[in-house]
Amino acid sequence: MMQKIAADTIYPVTSAPVQNGVLILDDQHQVLDIVSRDEVSDDVQYFEGAVCPGFINTHCHLELSHLKGAVPEGTGIVDFVLNLQKIRRFPEEEMLEAAVKADRDMYDKGIVAVGDISNGSSSFPVKERSGIYYHTFIELIGFNPAFAPAIIEKGRELQALAGTLKTSLTAHAPYSVSEALFRALASEEEIISVHNQESLAENYFFLDKSGNFNRLYETFGLDISFYHPSGKTSLQTYIDYLNPAAKHLFVHNTFTSEPELAMIRERIPQAWWCLCPQANLYIERSLPPVADMMRQQCQITLGTDSLASNHTLDILSEIRTIQAHFPEISFEEILRWATINGARFLGIEHQFGSLEKGKKPGIVQILPEGKARRIA
């Protein structure tokens, strides 16, 4: 049986918005057509506000959902990481329950696909049973180059526990991943997600080994005497370790400069830039250079980060935060970041990201009061 969904505005995303249109779905929620309201006479369900395809959350840490409200805000990345490590371990049952709830909340708020970071296997059962599509990035950490082969092997062992989940190995961040580990990943993986320039301290560490990251290594008891700074920013340094033919998602980018954006555009054609504005505000009280990104024609996606660094895993809230701080950017533009761009990065645009014939992208209602809910 067909379903006919009418709304004040329908956003197909890959074509112009349709005012007072009707979205027609088959009984499997596959898009059949979008027509004007006067072409349909019966069995129409009206939804106030707007209708759009399901959201793509390209950066999340589902396994940290039990830490909601547990980490202080505004501390900067070093103290955020230190506080996180102090409290990360909870009873397994509590962690699982929080992950189940967070997954369900994302589903209800219209998120249909997630690029999710995993450092362990605790969230795997939740993702395998979820109505959301997950691409799991098994995150590797190891700043000492001598340990790179062993770290890769442990990542493969964790990957083997993921069952039917789509997975790939990935790097955590330039300050926690050695050149050897970056290069090993570059030789093996076709899609990488990396936390990039989330703080100024990261750049200082690569420029001259100064700044707050020294305190991080000291607190963890790590000997980094082997490390010699490059005299360049972190991104200018580790770009040489990447595979230019692979897909790369640069996450956060709070302190990335416009020349660096241009550099990546030149050297990595499949570069994507994930914005997690609410997490940026939570941790660093700063936002990435969105205007610079648009000038450089960056391919932008959206993420929520984790409930350790955000109050909600809600892509529409991320959209509203961007609108509040960058009112010159249209809702329609940001919606593309939240849908088709994320789908293209994850390689799932054949099904998700837009209201096009033949797709089953999930259908989301955006209510006038600024909330989103999944309706198909």
Secondary structure, 3 states (H helix, E strand, C coil): CCEEEEEEEECCCCCCCEEEEEEEECCCCCEEEEEEHHHCCCCEEEEEEEEEECEEEEEECHHHHHHCCCCCCCCCHHHHHHHHHHHCCCCHHHHHHHHHHHHHHHHHCCEEEEEEEECCCCCHHHHHHCCCEEEEEEEECECCHHHHHHHHHHHHHHHHCCCCCEEEEEECCCCCECHHHHHHHHHHCCEEEEEECCCHHHHHHHHHCCCCHHHHHHHCCCCCCCCCCCCCCHHHHHHHHCCCCCEEEEEECCCCCHHHHHHHHHHCCCEEEEECHHHHHHHCCCCCCHHHHHHCCCEEEECCECCCCCCCCCHHHHHHHHHHHCCCCCHHHHHHHHHHHHHHHHCCCCCCCCCCCCCCCCEEEECCCCCEEECC
